Amino acid sequence: MQKVILKRLLQLIPTLLVVITFTFAATRLIPGDPVAAMLGEQYDATKVDALREELGLNDPIPVQFGHYLVDILHGDFGDSYYFNTSAMNMIKARLPNTLMLSVTSLCIAILVGVFFGVISARRQSSILDYALTVIPLFGVSAPVFWVAIMMVLLFSVNLGWLPSFGMVTIAQGGFVEFLRHIALPCACLAVIPMGTFMRITRSSMIDSLGSDSVRALRARGVSEKSIVWKHALKNALPPILTVVGMQFAGCFAGAVLTENIFSWPGMGTMISSAIDNRDYSLIQATVLVVALAFVIINLITDILYMVINPKVAIDAENGGM
């Protein structure tokens, strides 16, 4: 397993290099001048030239890219042009909020999706099964922004049960207020992965419940509840784990829209502000951190998959030799 993990870690290097290159090129294609955004509408042309020279924006693009790579290797992700502070410090302040939102949404999606997927598999071809299949279809097809707007209209505008914007920490307003503010963003982000987990769990559980090992357990008189939740579900976990990394990436990406709709102070609102202000350093640092989070989550997913199914690790090692 150690050899496989080392191989995965080495594969991260070209992946991150591609992300760095693409992000650097994409930021330079954003219309507008970052210096003009920094100085505002009223500015002196001489100040613009002096500031561009100070920031190195007058250098050729290859030279700028070279300096950027060297700075990253030294752990320097640059300073935000617009906010005039370290880009990494801003990310450290916002990243926990986005992780809290994304991880909570993913956990809700896994628990609810797996539970209803198991129920649907146990009641295969029943009315309940047909009714539950509507949830994955809705989850896969519904856009995040539309779900967010509908939830705001229903629970905030019409019913008035939940706040529609902002974040309150436990220290600020208590646990109840914290839950009230995080409920809508989490529910919105959980809808799409919930449908995916439910669909995959149902399919995997149907195969697992029809296996010879489950038939043998039934012949030995093991209770159906124990067979379903202890034995069959364990055998059905590997396909579910394979999509955890992808769904986490989906939650993280969906947070960009969701945070803006609910005014959640996370990475999504920060990168939107950075794009509006042509803040090259902040955009590049944010995308790099997000990409690094994705590859780490995928690595953890691979490791968990190999722990649950050791045969995968053996096949991977033999394939790499």
N, C-alpha and C positions, 0 to 999 in steps of 0.2 A: 504494500500500500504506500510505503514511503516513496518508492520510485515513481509511482503514479502521481502523487502529490507534487513531487519535485518537477515532474514533467509539466503538470498544469501550471505551476508557478512560473516556469520558464516561458510558457506560452502567453503569459500576461504581458511580457515585455513588448512584443510586436503589436499586440492589441492596443496597449496604451499609447504606443508611438503613433499608430494610425489615428487614434482619437485626438491626440495632441495636434497632429498635422492638419487634420480635417477642421478642428475647431479654430485653429489659428487662421486658416484660409477663409473659413466662413465668416469670422468676425470682420475681416477686412472687406468683405462684400456687403456688409450692412450699410445702407445709404446714410449719409450724414457724416459730420466731422466730430469726433469725440472732444476735441479741444473747444469747439464752438458750444457743445453741450455743457462743458465745464464752466465756461465764462458767461453763458447766458446770451440773451438776444443782443444786449448792448455790450460790445467789446471792441477793443482797439486791435487793428490788424497787426501792429508790431508785437503786441502781447501774444497773439496767436502764433506767429512765427517763432517767437522765443520759447513758448511753451511746447510747441511741437518739437523743437530742437532738444529741449530738456528731456522730453519723454522718449526721444529716439524715433519719433514717427516720421522724420524726414529721411531716415536711412532706407536703403533699398529693402524690399520685403525679405529676400534671403538673409540679409544681415540681421534684420529684426527677429527672424525665426531662429537664427543661430544664437543670438543673445537670450532668447526665450528658453531654448533648450538648456543652455548653460545655467541659467538662473534656476530652472526646475531641478537640475542635478545637484545644485547647492541648497535645495529646499526653499528657494525664494519664489513665491508665486505672484509677486508683484503687488503694487498698491492700487486700490481703486482710484480711477481718474476722477470720478464724480464726488465720491465721499471722502477722498483724501485720507484713506486709512488702509491698513493691511487687508488685502482681499481674503487671506486665510483667517484672519480674526473675525471678519464678517461672516464667513462660512461657519466657523466654530460656534458663533452665536445663533445662527439660524438652523444649522443641520440637525441638532437634537429635536427641534419642533417638527421638522419634516419626517425624521425617522420615527418619532412617536406616532405621528399620524399614519404613516405608511405601514409600520409594523403592526399597530393596533388593527388597522383595516385588514391586513393580510391574515392576522390571527382570527378575526371574526369570520372572514371568508372561508378559512380552512375549517373551523369548527362547525359553522352552519352548513357549508357546502358538503363536507364529508358526512355529517349526520344525516342530512336529507338524501344524499346519494346512497347511503346504506339502506335507509328506509325505502327508497324507490326500488333498489335492487331486490330487497326482501319481498316487496309487493309487485314484482314484475308483471306487466300487462294488466294491472288492475286500474280502477278509476283513479286511485290515489297516485299511482305511477304516472299515468297520463297527465294528471293535474300538475305534478311536480316537474315534469319535463318542460313546462312553460317557463319556469324560472331560469334554466340555463339559456334558453332561446332569448329571453329578455335581457339577461345579463351580458351575453355576447354581443347583442345587436344595439344596445342602448348606449349612446354617446355619454361620456362623463359629464360634460357641461349641461346636457339636457336633463340628466338625472338630478344634478345639483340644483338647477333652476326649479324643477318640479317639487323637490323636497322643500326648498325655501318657500315656495308658494303655499304648499300644503301645511307644513308644520310651523312655519314662522308667520306668514301673512294671514292665512285663513284660520288656523287653530290657535296660533300664538303660544304654542307650547315650548318652543326652543328658540334661542337667539340665532340670527342669520349671519352674524359676522363676529370676528374677533376671537381672541384666545384669553382665557383666564387660568392662571396656574392655581394649584391647590393652596399655595401660600397666600395668594391674593384673595381668592373668593371661597375657598373651601372645596371639598371633594365633589359636592353636588353641583356647584357652578362649573367646575372643571368638566364634569361629565356632560352637562347641558351644552357647553360650547363645543365639545369635541364630537358630540353624537352625530350631527348632520354631516360634517366632512368625512367622518369614518364610514358612516353608512353609505355615503355616495361612492367612496373609493372601493368599498367592499362588494358592491353589486356585481361588477364585471368578473373579478376573480372567483366570486362565490359560484356563479354559474358554471365556470370552467371546472372548478373542483367538484362540483356536484355531478357534472356529466362524466368526468373521468372516473370518479369513485363508483358511480353506478355501473359503468362498463366493466371496471376492474373487479368489482364485487360479484357481478353476475358470473364472470369466469371463475373466480375463487370459490364461490358457493357450489359450483358445478364440478369441482375438481375431485379426484379420487380420494385425496386426504380428508376432505370434508365428509365424503360418503362414509369413510372408515370411522370418523369420529361419531357420526350419527349411529352407525351400527354398534358402537361401543356404549351408546346410551348417554353421550355427553349432551347437556342441555343446549337447546337451540340458541339461547342468549349467549352462552359461552362460545359456541361455534362462530357466531356472527361477529361478536365484538372482540374476541380474543384471538381466534385463529384465522378466520377468513379475512378480517380487516388487516391483520399483520401481513398476510400474503399479498393484499391489494395495495399496500403502501408504496412500493417502488415506483409504479407509474405516477402516483400522486406527487411524490417527491421530485420527479423530473421536471415538473412544471412550476415548482415553488419559486425557483430563481427567476423564471420568466414573469411570473405573476407579481413578484416583488418589484421587478423592473417596471411592470405596468402600473403598479400603485405609485411608484416614485415618479414616473412620467405623468400620470394622471394628477398627481399633486400640484403640478405646475398650473393646471387649469382650476383645480378645486380650491387651492389656496387663494387664488385671485378672486374667485367668486365669493368665498367665505371670509376674505381678508385675514387669512391665517398667516402669521408672521414666520414663514418658513423659506425654504430655498426657492420655491416657485415664485412667490412675490418678489424675492430678491433678484432672481435672474430676469424676470420681466422688467423690473426697474433698470437693471443693467443694460438690457437690450435697448430700451427706450432712450437711455443716456449714452449709448455707444461706448459703454465702459468695457473696453477690450480685456483688461486684466481680470476684472471680476467675472466676466463671461467665461474666459478661458479657465480660470481656477475652479469655477463652479462646475463646469462640464467635466473637467478632469476628475474632480472629487466624486461626482455622480458616477462616472464610468468606473472608477476604482471601486466604488461601493457595489456596482453591478457584478464585476468580475469576482470580487471576494464572496458575494452571496452565492454565485454560481459554483465557486470552489467549495464552499461549505456544503452546498447541495450535493455535489459529486461525492464528497467525503461521507455524508450521511447515507447516500445511496449505496456506497461500498460497504459501510458498516452493516446496513440491513441485509444486503445481498452480497456476501463476500465473493461469490462467483464472478461478479462484475470486476472486482479488483484483480482477480487472477487472470481474467480474459484481457484486461487492459495491460497488465504487466507482460503477458505473453505477446500481445500485439506490438508492444514497444520494443521487444527484444529482437 
